[in-house]
């Protein structure tokens, strides 16, 4: 029986198989990279707000504590968004005629809340409790970044599950004393490898990685 295919067909078939595997692997890699990109996660993207509030000015320059505006962060799952009156506690005396603050003054006059857009907005199927993280010594900047250096606030981390699990699997690498939770630019007084395990024991921190911890 005459040979149907040339000998070169064997080489072509092998090359085709290898190329197919490489293309498939490349496509999967591209999907993974795309899934972690800022286009998908929203990290490092500035979000338009009714008022371009500068954390760098209020926290960095004037040293206003996070809890002054985010009043429920220590007691509730939600950190809290400050009401207009909180802004006016200062701005009824400072920059009272500033055009940039007219949305705040209008909010007070009209008894209408400013419609802030959440920057760190987790999916509805994820349960996150600010208060428990504060009690366990997780610093604000661990998740939110150096807000004291941000003229405009942006999401600094992916907020994806593998990012959360980095801390949940090894909390000793991230926790700090409770008194330093709201400190920006915190540096441990002793190496974290020494301090971290001590705080894990003192605060009874567990390595919680079960699905039901966050998905309820």
C-alpha positions as CSV (number, residue, x, y, z in Angstrom):
1,X,0.0,0.0,0.0
2,X,1.5,3.3,-1.0
3,X,2.4,5.8,1.8
4,X,-0.3,8.5,2.1
5,X,1.6,11.0,4.2
6,X,5.2,12.2,3.8
7,X,7.7,11.6,6.5
8,X,7.7,15.3,7.3
9,X,4.0,14.9,8.4
10,X,5.3,13.2,11.6
11,X,7.4,16.3,12.5
12,X,4.5,18.6,11.6
13,X,2.2,16.7,13.9
14,X,4.7,16.9,16.8
15,X,5.2,20.6,16.2
16,X,1.5,21.1,16.1
17,X,0.9,19.3,19.4
18,X,3.7,21.3,21.1
19,X,2.4,24.6,19.6
20,X,-1.1,23.8,20.8
21,X,0.1,23.2,24.3
22,X,2.1,26.4,24.3
23,X,-0.8,28.4,22.9
24,X,-3.2,27.0,25.5
25,X,-0.7,27.6,28.3
26,X,-0.1,31.1,27.1
27,X,-3.8,31.8,26.9
28,X,-4.3,30.6,30.5
29,X,-1.4,32.7,31.7
30,X,-2.8,35.8,30.0
31,X,-6.2,35.2,31.6
32,X,-4.5,34.9,35.0
33,X,-2.5,38.1,34.5
34,X,-5.7,39.9,33.2
35,X,-7.7,38.7,36.2
36,X,-5.1,40.3,38.5
37,X,-4.7,43.5,36.5
38,X,-6.0,46.8,37.8
39,X,-8.6,46.7,34.9
40,X,-10.3,43.9,36.7
41,X,-9.4,44.6,40.4
42,X,-9.7,48.3,40.3
43,X,-6.4,48.7,42.2
44,X,-4.7,52.1,41.8
45,X,-7.6,53.5,39.9
46,X,-9.0,56.9,41.1
47,X,-12.7,57.1,41.5
48,X,-14.7,60.3,41.0
49,X,-16.3,61.6,44.1
50,X,-18.7,64.4,44.8
51,X,-15.8,66.1,46.6
52,X,-12.2,65.2,46.0
53,X,-11.3,64.7,49.7
54,X,-7.5,64.6,50.4
55,X,-6.4,62.1,53.0
56,X,-2.9,63.4,52.5
57,X,-4.0,66.9,53.7
58,X,-6.3,65.8,56.5
59,X,-4.3,62.7,57.8
60,X,-0.8,63.5,56.7
61,X,-0.7,67.3,57.2
62,X,-3.0,67.7,60.2
63,X,-2.8,64.3,61.8
64,X,-6.5,63.6,62.0
65,X,-7.1,60.1,63.4
66,X,-8.9,57.6,61.2
67,X,-11.6,57.2,63.9
68,X,-12.6,60.8,63.9
69,X,-14.4,60.2,60.5
70,X,-14.7,56.4,60.5
71,X,-16.4,56.3,63.9
72,X,-17.7,52.7,63.9
73,X,-14.5,51.0,62.7
74,X,-13.8,49.5,66.2
75,X,-17.3,48.3,66.9
76,X,-18.9,47.4,63.6
77,X,-18.3,45.5,60.4
78,X,-18.6,48.8,58.5
79,X,-16.0,51.5,59.2
80,X,-18.6,54.2,58.6
81,X,-18.8,57.2,56.3
82,X,-18.7,60.6,58.1
83,X,-21.9,62.7,58.0
84,X,-21.7,66.2,56.7
85,X,-21.7,67.6,60.2
86,X,-18.4,65.9,60.9
87,X,-16.9,67.9,58.0
88,X,-18.5,71.1,59.2
89,X,-17.1,70.7,62.8
90,X,-14.0,72.1,61.3
91,X,-15.1,73.8,58.1
92,X,-17.7,76.0,59.8
93,X,-14.5,77.8,60.9
94,X,-11.9,76.9,58.3
95,X,-12.1,77.7,54.6
96,X,-15.7,78.8,55.0
97,X,-15.8,80.4,51.6
98,X,-13.8,77.8,49.6
99,X,-15.6,77.0,46.3
100,X,-14.3,73.4,46.5
101,X,-16.3,72.9,49.7
102,X,-19.6,74.2,48.3
103,X,-20.9,70.5,48.0
104,X,-20.4,70.1,51.7
105,X,-22.2,73.4,52.6
106,X,-25.0,72.5,50.2
107,X,-25.4,69.1,51.8
108,X,-25.8,70.8,55.2
109,X,-28.3,73.4,53.9
110,X,-30.4,70.9,52.1
111,X,-30.2,68.2,54.7
112,X,-29.0,65.8,52.0
113,X,-26.1,63.4,52.5
114,X,-23.1,63.5,50.1
115,X,-23.2,60.5,47.8
116,X,-19.7,59.1,48.3
117,X,-18.6,56.2,46.1
118,X,-17.0,53.3,47.9
119,X,-13.4,52.7,46.9
120,X,-12.9,49.4,48.7
121,X,-16.1,47.7,47.7
122,X,-16.1,43.9,48.3
123,X,-18.5,41.6,46.4
124,X,-21.8,40.9,48.2
125,X,-20.8,37.3,48.7
126,X,-17.8,38.3,50.9
127,X,-18.2,39.0,54.6
128,X,-15.7,41.4,56.1
129,X,-15.8,42.8,59.6
130,X,-13.6,45.8,60.4
131,X,-13.9,45.6,64.1
132,X,-12.5,42.0,64.4
133,X,-9.5,42.9,62.3
134,X,-8.8,46.0,64.4
135,X,-9.1,43.9,67.6
136,X,-6.6,41.4,66.2
137,X,-4.1,44.1,65.4
138,X,-4.4,44.5,61.6
139,X,-3.4,48.1,60.8
140,X,-5.4,50.3,58.5
141,X,-2.5,50.7,56.1
142,X,-2.1,47.0,55.8
143,X,-5.2,46.9,53.6
144,X,-5.7,50.5,52.6
145,X,-2.1,51.6,52.1
146,X,-0.5,54.9,53.1
147,X,-3.7,57.0,52.9
148,X,-1.8,59.8,54.6
149,X,0.1,60.2,51.4
150,X,-2.8,60.0,49.0
151,X,-4.2,63.3,47.7
152,X,-6.9,61.2,46.1
153,X,-7.8,57.9,47.6
154,X,-7.5,54.7,45.6
155,X,-7.6,51.0,46.2
156,X,-4.0,49.8,46.8
157,X,-4.5,46.0,46.8
158,X,-6.4,43.6,44.6
159,X,-8.9,42.6,47.4
160,X,-8.9,39.2,45.7
161,X,-9.1,36.0,47.8
162,X,-5.5,35.0,47.4
163,X,-4.5,38.4,48.8
164,X,-6.7,38.0,51.9
165,X,-5.3,34.5,52.4
166,X,-1.8,35.8,52.6
167,X,-2.7,37.3,56.0
168,X,-5.1,34.5,57.1
169,X,-2.5,31.8,56.5
170,X,0.4,33.7,58.2
171,X,-1.1,36.4,60.4
172,X,2.2,36.7,62.4
173,X,3.7,38.5,59.4
174,X,1.2,41.3,59.4
175,X,-0.2,42.0,62.9
176,X,0.9,44.9,65.1
177,X,0.1,46.1,68.6
178,X,-3.5,47.3,68.9
179,X,-2.2,50.7,69.9
180,X,-0.5,51.1,66.5
181,X,-3.4,49.9,64.3
182,X,-4.2,53.5,63.2
183,X,-0.5,54.6,62.9
184,X,0.6,55.3,59.4
185,X,4.2,54.3,58.5
186,X,4.4,52.0,61.5
187,X,7.6,50.1,62.0
188,X,7.8,47.4,64.6
189,X,10.2,48.1,67.6
190,X,11.6,44.6,67.2
191,X,11.8,42.4,64.1
192,X,8.3,41.2,63.0
193,X,9.5,37.6,63.1
194,X,9.8,38.1,66.9
195,X,6.9,40.4,67.6
196,X,4.4,38.7,65.3
197,X,4.2,35.3,67.0
198,X,3.9,37.0,70.4
199,X,0.9,39.1,69.3
200,X,-0.7,36.0,67.7
201,X,-0.6,34.3,71.0
202,X,-1.6,37.4,73.0
203,X,-4.6,38.2,70.8
204,X,-5.6,34.6,70.3
205,X,-5.4,34.9,66.5
206,X,-6.3,31.8,64.5
207,X,-5.3,31.0,61.0
208,X,-8.8,30.9,59.5
209,X,-8.9,29.7,56.0
210,X,-12.2,27.8,55.8
211,X,-14.7,29.0,53.2
212,X,-17.3,29.9,55.8
213,X,-15.0,32.4,57.4
214,X,-15.6,34.9,54.7
215,X,-18.4,33.4,52.6
216,X,-21.5,33.2,54.7
